Amino acid sequence: MWREQSAYTPEEHERVFGADANAEDIYRYVVDGPFKLCHQVLGSKVERRYSTIYDVAKTDLGVEQFDLVFVGDVVVHTLHPVEALAAVSKVCKGTLVISQHMPERLGSRPAALYVGGAELGEPNLTWWMLNAACLEQLLKKVGFRDVEVVGHNRGAMRPGGVYYDRPILHARK
């Protein structure tokens, strides 16, 4: 299990979220609450839209394409990463920013490791681990020309405090 990147043990889950926490509670705590806080503090005019990554090009986003698209730790949580990247490519006319775990232990040649999602009985919703070379190759296949790692996003995951160090990748059309 890729413990350094994600899933809580059942004991940790109960300690952090409570014994009765459901998916909605966790969504509110980890995703919706932080979004609302930032929206309020920054006086943002951003409008939230809901879609799967696969259907993002079909969703009413207000415009067809964006100059800048940010995809955080998403691709590793998709069953079909190439399809997800192709969908994102359709709505990006400039730069795509991806910050996600790209394990160095997979080497420097393009590599992807299937880690099974939740079906293996672990509380892990990660399906794939792609190294930077693999992600670069896939992004070029779906229409990006320049792909480079430009920095790192480091910190501790909320609420459990698991440390992370994720490369930040820019892909340009």
HELIX and SHEET records of a PDB file:
HELIX    1   1 ARG A    3  GLN A    5  5                                   3    
HELIX    2   2 PRO A   10  PHE A   17  1                                   8    
HELIX    3   3 ALA A   23  TYR A   27  1                                   5    
HELIX    4   4 ARG A   28  ASP A   32  3                                   5    
HELIX    5   5 GLY A   33  LEU A   42  1                                  10    
HELIX    6   6 ILE A   53  LYS A   58  5                                   6    
HELIX    7   7 VAL A   75  HIS A   77  5                                   3    
HELIX    8   8 PRO A   81  VAL A   91  1                                  11    
HELIX    9   9 GLU A  104  LEU A  106  5                                   3    
HELIX   10  10 GLY A  117  LEU A  120  5                                   4    
HELIX   11  11 ALA A  132  LYS A  141  1                                  10    
SHEET    1   A 4 PHE A  66  VAL A  71  0                                        
SHEET    2   A 4 CYS A  92  SER A  99  1                                        
SHEET    3   A 4 TYR A 163  ARG A 172 -1                                        
SHEET    4   A 4 ASP A 146  ALA A 156 -1                                        
SHEET    1   B 2 ALA A 112  TYR A 114  0                                        
SHEET    2   B 2 TRP A 128  LEU A 130 -1                                        
END                                                                             
